[in-house]
């Protein structure tokens, strides 16, 4: 690109002048420090409390004025236990050594912190902790949503061991949602009512939700990227080409992958099908494993099942929902699908968000089970729906 010549010093010449001046000042300070060190008397033998000269880092990158600090350390320093999940790069009772002063403590250092050195020599401590995030729905013995619970009412277990809840919220946060609809030949007469239900699901949800649409038969198609535009979603749902088989598991795995493009923490898949998977290259087990990784979504399924192969199809949809904290619906008539979609929207908007730092050692590999209990005096029995576990590496870094 052509740049006009301006009547100012070129940046490179200005930089060279600063370098020369900086070198001159550095040499002068070095000479002064050497003279000061030679003039200082040597400390007496056995004196463990004699002051020593320590250079403090100055904010502009040059050496500051000398100061004195006691060289002796306490014989029994008090240790501080770092919280579980912290990523401190130094022992909790000792700050990183700075400028030849080993063990010098840094004011303001807290538990579970790790230092980051800036260019001017000042350490900035940032708190980090790996946390697992759960989105939980609670119902009473009549299957009614319960939304008046507090943090003390919940107990979280990982691998059957109780965990310490770090944060607890009950708020209608926006979600990233994938609407995944069966487009196989057997769905031809059902799509109009299913499309209506899917649109009403979006209308009943948080207006800031981001939604995409996947239609699938023996292949899957992304017919609408993330949007909150009802007209665009409706147009994508009307891309009806009912033909071919049912690649349900492939469509779910691809949709779970696509959800990771969203920056929204809460993620949901709404799946409608009328039969057994007969065209996927992936298995049910592979689909379940995919959903259990990297902040996997909650899955709500609707099975419009006929008389053929009902058992296997039902088991697959129930497994996908149960493992992720969702619900599997099997309406006897197509007329109930619209009401189910509104129920799903209500369920999504009335969840508790619970985070905890897992006590399970990072070296422990494999699937980690999760179980959440809730108890309150006003209720005889409470049931908590949330994901049943995860694979290591799924935790979110909370800053």
N, C-alpha and C positions, 0 to 999 in steps of 0.2 A: 504494500500500500504506500502511495506517495505521501510523504510527510513534509510540510513547509518548514523552511528554516526560520527559527525564531531568534531574536536578539538576546539570548540568555546563555549562560555557561552550559556546555554539554554535560549531562549527568556523569559521564565517565571521568571528565576532568575534575569535577567537584569531588567525586569519590577519592581520586588520587591525592588531592590536597588534604583531605581528612586523614588519609592513611599516613602521610608524612608527619602531620601534626601529632597523630596518636603515637607513632613510634618514638618521637622526640620526648613526649611526656612520659611514656613507659620507661625509657632509658633513664630519665631524670629521677623518677620515683624509685627505680631499682638501685641507683647509686645512693640515694638518700637512705633507703632501707639497709643497705650493706654497711654504711657508716654507723647507723644506729645499733645494728647487731654487734659490731666489733666493740662499740663503746660500752655495751651492757655487761655488768659483772656476772660471772658464772655462779649458779646457785650452789649453796653449801651442800655437802653430802648428807644424805639421810633426811633432808627437808622435803616432806611430801606435800606441803601446802604452799610452796613458793609459787608466785604467779608466773605464768608463761605468756609470751606474746602470741596472740592469735589474730590473723588478719580477717576481718569481717568483709563479706562480699558487699560491694557497693552497687547501687541500682543502675549506674551507667556503664558497668562493665569494667571500670578501673578499680585498683586496689584502694581500700579505705584506710582510715587512720587506725593505728595499732591500739588495742585495748587489752586489759588484763582479765584473766579468768582463772579461778582455782583449778589446779591440775588434778587434785585428788578426787576419787570417786567413792561413794558410799560402799562399805564392805558388803552390804546385803540389800541390793536394790529391790524395790517392790515390783513385782511383775504384774502385768495387766493382761487378762484373758481376752483375746480377740474373739468377737462373735463368730458363730458358725457361718461359713460361706464367705468370709472376708478374703480379700486378695492382697493383703499387705506384703510388700517385698522385703520387710525387715521385721525382726522380732518386735512384739508389741511393747516391750519395756525399753527399747533402745531405738533412737532415731538414727538415720543414716549419718555417717561421719561427714563433716564438711570442713574443707580446707585444713586438714591435718589435726582436727579435734575429734578423736574417736569418742563415741558415746555421748557427745554433746546433745542434750535434748532440745527439740524444736518446740517453741511455745505454740499452743493451739492444736497439737496433734491429737486426734481422737482415735477411738477404737475403730478397727476395721478400715483403716485408711492406707493408701499407698501413695508414695511421693512421686511427683513428676517434676523434673528439673527444667526450669526455663533458661533462656539464653543469658539472663543476667545473674544466674547463680541462686535465685530464690526458689525454694521448694514449695509447690502448691499441692496440698493434700486433697484428694478426691475420694469420697466414700464409694465403695463398690460392693455389691453383694449379688450373688446368683440367686434368683428367686423363681419359684414355680407359681404360675398364675392359674387360678381355678375360677371358672364361672359356674355358679351353683344355683339350682332351682330347688326350692323347698315346698313340699305339699304336706297337708295334714292327712288324717285317716279317711277323710272324705274326698281326697284328691283336690282340695282347694289350695291355691297358692297362699303361702304365708310370707308376709313382707314386713313384719314388725320385730324381727330378731336382731340381736346385737352380737358383737364379737365374742363375748363370753359364752354364748349359747352354742358355739361351734367347736368341734374337735376334729383335727385333721390327722390322718395316719398315713405314713408312707412305709411300705413294707412292714405293716402292722406296728410301727413305732410312732407314738404321738409326736407331732411337730409343733413348733412355736409359730403362731400366726403373727406375721409382721405388719400386715395392713389389711383393712377390712372396709369395703365400700358397698353401698347399695344405691346405684344410680343408673339411669338409662343412657348408657354410652352408645354411640353409633357402632354399627357392625359392618364388616365386609361379608357379603352374602352371595353365594352362587346358587342360582335356580337351575337345577339339572332335571330335564324332562325327557321321558321316554318318547321316542319318535318312531318306534317300530310299527309294523303293519297293523298289529292288534290294537293300537291306540287310536286308530282313525276316527272312531265314533266318540271318543272320550276327550279329545284335545280341546274342544271349545270350552267345556266346563273346567277342565284343568287349567287352561290359560286364564280364565276369569278368576279362579282361585289364586293363581300366582300373582296376578296384578293386585288383587285385594290384600294379599300378604304384604306387598310393598307399601300400599297405601296405609295399612294399619301399623307399619313399622316406624322407626325413627326417621324423620325426613332427611337426616344427614347420612343415612346408610348409603353405602356404595354397593351396587348390585350388578352382577353379570349373568348372562343366560347361556347355558349349554344345552343343545338338543342332541340326542344320541339315538342311534339304532345299532347297526353293527359297527358304526364309527361314531365319533363325537365331533361336534362342531361348536365353536365359539361364535354365536350369532349376535352377541352384544357385549362389548367391553364394560368395565366398571362405569356406572352412571346412576344418577338418582332421577333421571328423566322418565316419567311414567310412559310417555308416548314411544320413546325408543325401546323400552322394555317390552311394551305391548307388541310393537312391530317385530321384535326378535322372536317372541313367543308364537307369532303367527307364521313363522317359517316352517310350515308343516309339510313334511315329505314322508308320510307314514309308509315305510317299507323296510325290508330287511329284518335282522335279528335284534338281540338285546345285549349290548356290550356295557352292562351296568358298571362292573368293577373298573374297567378301563376309564370310563367317563368320570367316576368318582376320584380315581387317582389323579387324573389330569386336572380336574377341578380343584382338588386340594393343593396341587402344585401352583395353580394359577392364583389361588387366594393369597399366597405368600408375597405377591406383588403389591398387595395393599399395605399401607402403613398403619391401618387400624388394628388394634390389638385383638378385639373380639371378632371371631370368624364363624360363619354358619354355612352349612349346605342344606338346601331344601330339595329333596329328591322324590320324584313321582315316577312310578313304573307299574306295569300291569302283569309282569311275569318274571320268570326265572332267567338269570343270565345264561345266554347260550352262545355268545360270540366274543367274549373277552379273552385276551391273551394273558391277563393277570387273574389271580385267584382271589377268593374272599379273604384269605389270610393275608395276602399281600396288601389288599385294600385297607384292612384293619390296621396293619402295621404302619402304613403310610399316614393314616389319620392320627396315630399316636405319637407322631414326631413333629418337632418344630412348631409348637403352638398350634396343634391341629384343631380343626373346626369341630363344633357341635353339629351333629347330623340329625335332621328330622326327615323321616321317610313316610311316604304314603304308598301302600300296596293295594292296587286295584286288582286283586287276584281272582282268577276264575277257579274252576274245579281241577284244572290240570297242574300237577307239580306244585301244589300249594305249600306243602310242608317245607321243601327246600328253599323256595322263594321267601317264605315268611321268616324262616330262620336267618337268612342272609340279611334281610332288612332289620330284624330285631337286633342282630349282632352289631351292625353298623351304628345303630342308634344308641344301644345300651353302653357300648364301650366309650362313647364320646359324650355321654350325658344328655342325649336327645331323647326323642320319643318316636316309636314306630306306630303308625295308625293303619288300621285295616277296615275301612268303612264298608258296610254291606251294600251300600248304594252310592252311585256317583253324586247324588244330590248333597251328600254330606261333606264333600271335598272342600267346598267354599268355607264352611264353618270351621273345618280343621285348620285351614290356612290362617284364619283369624286367631284361633287358639294358639298356633305356633307364634304368631306375632306378639301376642300377649305374654307368652312364656319368655320370649327373648328379651322383652322390655322390662321384665321383673325378675332380675337375677342379682345374686350377691357376687361380688368379686373379692376373692380371698387370695392372699399371697403368703408364701412361707419359704424360708431358706432350708432346703433339704438337709437333714442330718446324715443321710446315707453317704459314706465316703465316695469321693469321685472315682476311685479305682474300681468300685463295684459296677460291673457292666450288666447288660441285659435289662429286661423290662422291670420297672418299678411300679408296684401297685399303689393305688391311692384309694382311701376310703374316708368319707366325711360323715360325722354324726352331728345331729342337732337336737337339743333338749331345751324345753321351756315349760314352766309350770302351767301355763294356760292350755297346753296341748298334751293329749295322751300319747300320741305317736307322731313323729315327724320323719319324713323321708327326704333325703337329699340326693338330687340328681346332679352328677358332675362326671368328668371323665374318670375312667377306672384306672388309669396309669399312664406312663410315658416311658420313653427311652432316654438315657442320659444324653445331654447335649441340648435338651429341649428348653432348659431354663432361660429366662429372659434376664438380661443385664439391666438392673435398676440403678439409676444414678440420681 
